């Protein structure tokens, strides 16, 4: 009863809440094939301090990126921005009495923050998110950052392709040097040609 809430995120399940599914319909055409939306949080219409927001942003945390939908003109238009987890360098959660603020940093955001109603200088800040949803989104972003770092640290395999003509030239040289007999050369040549 007391203590920390269990806000574990199941990275294999998609959102099933009807209100969240209605929000996902607004960005469905922007989702990549097989991309899963793991959490949806609609910004409260009342910002901390009592200021009323006209539509409120919706935050979508997918298995690949963070998407922010900002409806304008009473929902007739929308601005949608997305941030791949490998571009997010820092994320934190500021908890208020009734809601939370997600703050995240993406290099170069300062220039786009001037255009975004939710920017905070170098950081993006989304106020008025329900605390439980904000905590889940924070975990999803952190998980995405860790996975992106793991992926970028994998060693790159360089596969050197040697052409059949190069291989034949090497075999001919070995035969010329007397290292390969005529029969060995013919057998290896046939094997090489059969692999083409």
C-alpha positions in Angstrom: 0.0 0.0 0.0 2.7 2.5 1.0 6.0 2.9 -0.9 6.9 3.2 -4.5 4.4 2.5 -7.2 5.2 -0.2 -9.7 5.5 1.7 -13.0 7.3 -1.0 -14.9 6.9 -0.7 -18.6 6.2 -3.8 -20.7 8.1 -3.0 -23.9 6.2 -5.7 -25.8 2.7 -4.5 -25.4 0.9 -1.7 -27.1 -1.6 0.9 -25.8 -5.2 -0.4 -25.4 -6.9 2.5 -23.6 -9.7 3.9 -25.8 -8.8 7.6 -25.3 -5.2 6.8 -26.1 -6.1 4.9 -29.2 -8.2 7.9 -30.4 -5.1 10.1 -29.9 -2.9 7.6 -31.8 -5.3 7.9 -34.8 -4.0 11.6 -35.2 -0.5 10.4 -35.8 -1.0 7.0 -37.3 0.3 7.9 -40.7 3.5 9.2 -39.2 4.3 5.9 -37.4 6.9 3.6 -39.1 6.0 0.1 -40.0 5.9 -2.2 -36.9 6.5 0.8 -34.6 4.7 0.4 -31.3 3.2 3.1 -29.2 4.0 2.2 -25.6 2.4 5.2 -23.7 0.3 8.2 -24.5 0.0 11.2 -22.2 -2.3 14.2 -22.9 -1.1 17.5 -21.4 -3.5 18.9 -18.9 -5.5 21.9 -20.1 -4.5 23.7 -16.9 -0.8 24.4 -16.4 0.6 24.5 -12.9 -0.2 27.9 -11.6 -3.7 28.0 -13.2 -2.9 29.1 -16.8 -5.3 27.5 -19.3 -3.8 25.9 -22.4 -5.8 25.8 -25.6 -5.8 22.1 -26.7 -2.8 20.8 -24.9 0.0 18.7 -26.4 -0.1 14.9 -26.6 3.1 12.9 -26.0 3.6 9.5 -27.6 6.4 7.3 -26.4 7.0 4.6 -29.0 9.6 1.8 -29.0 11.7 4.0 -31.3 11.1 7.7 -30.5 9.3 10.4 -28.7 6.5 12.1 -30.7 4.8 15.4 -29.6 1.6 16.4 -31.2 0.6 20.1 -30.8 -3.0 20.8 -32.1 -3.6 24.3 -33.2 -6.6 26.3 -34.5 -9.0 24.3 -32.2 -7.6 21.0 -33.5 -8.0 21.9 -37.2 -4.2 21.8 -37.6 -1.4 20.1 -35.9 2.3 20.4 -35.5 4.0 17.1 -34.9 7.7 16.8 -33.8 9.6 13.6 -33.1 12.9 12.8 -31.5 14.7 9.6 -32.0 16.0 8.2 -28.6 19.6 8.2 -29.9 19.4 12.0 -30.3 18.2 12.6 -26.7 21.1 13.3 -24.5 19.4 14.0 -21.2 15.9 13.5 -19.7 14.5 14.3 -16.3 11.1 14.4 -14.5 10.0 17.3 -12.4 7.1 16.3 -10.2 4.5 18.8 -9.0 1.6 18.4 -6.7 -0.9 17.2 -9.3 1.2 16.7 -12.5 4.7 16.4 -13.8 7.0 18.1 -16.3 9.1 16.0 -18.7 12.4 17.9 -19.6 14.7 16.5 -22.2 17.7 17.8 -24.2 18.4 17.2 -27.8 21.4 18.9 -29.5 20.3 21.8 -31.7 16.9 22.1 -29.9 17.6 25.7 -29.0 16.9 26.7 -32.6 13.7 24.7 -32.9 12.6 25.6 -29.3 11.9 29.1 -30.6 9.2 27.7 -32.8 7.9 25.2 -30.3 5.4 26.4 -27.6 6.9 23.8 -25.2 10.6 24.6 -25.5 12.6 25.8 -22.6 15.9 27.2 -24.0 18.2 24.3 -24.8 15.6 21.8 -23.4 12.2 20.7 -24.3 9.7 20.9 -21.4 6.2 19.4 -21.5 4.2 20.6 -18.5 1.0 19.2 -17.1 1.4 15.5 -17.7 -0.2 13.0 -15.3 2.5 11.8 -12.9 2.0 8.1 -13.5 2.2 8.5 -17.3 5.2 10.9 -17.1 7.1 8.3 -15.0 6.4 5.6 -17.6 7.4 7.9 -20.5 10.6 8.7 -18.6 11.4 5.0 -18.3 10.7 4.4 -22.0 13.0 7.3 -23.0 15.8 6.1 -20.7 15.4 2.5 -22.0 15.5 3.9 -25.6 18.6 5.9 -24.9 20.4 2.9 -23.4 19.4 0.6 -26.3 20.5 3.2 -28.8 23.9 3.5 -27.1 24.3 -0.3 -27.1 23.4 -0.4 -30.8 26.0 2.3 -31.6 28.7 0.5 -29.7 28.4 -2.7 -31.6 31.5 -3.5 -33.6 31.1 -2.8 -37.3 31.9 -5.9 -39.3 33.8 -5.1 -42.5 33.2 -7.8 -45.1 35.9 -7.7 -47.7 34.7 -9.1 -50.9 37.2 -10.6 -53.2 36.2 -11.0 -56.8 36.3 -14.4 -58.5 38.8 -13.0 -61.0 41.1 -12.1 -58.1 40.8 -15.6 -56.7 41.5 -17.2 -60.1 44.6 -14.9 -60.5 45.9 -16.1 -57.1 45.3 -19.8 -58.0 47.1 -19.2 -61.4 50.1 -17.7 -59.6 50.2 -20.6 -57.1 50.2 -23.0 -60.1 52.9 -21.0 -61.9 55.1 -21.1 -58.7 54.7 -24.9 -58.6 52.8 -24.8 -55.3 49.6 -26.3 -57.0 49.6 -29.2 -59.4 47.5 -29.1 -62.6 44.9 -31.4 -61.1 44.7 -29.3 -57.8 44.5 -26.1 -59.9 41.7 -27.5 -62.1 39.7 -28.7 -59.1 40.0 -25.4 -57.2 39.1 -23.4 -60.3 35.9 -25.5 -60.8 35.0 -25.1 -57.1 35.5 -21.4 -57.4 33.4 -21.0 -60.6 30.6 -23.2 -59.1 30.2 -20.7 -56.2 29.4 -17.8 -58.6 
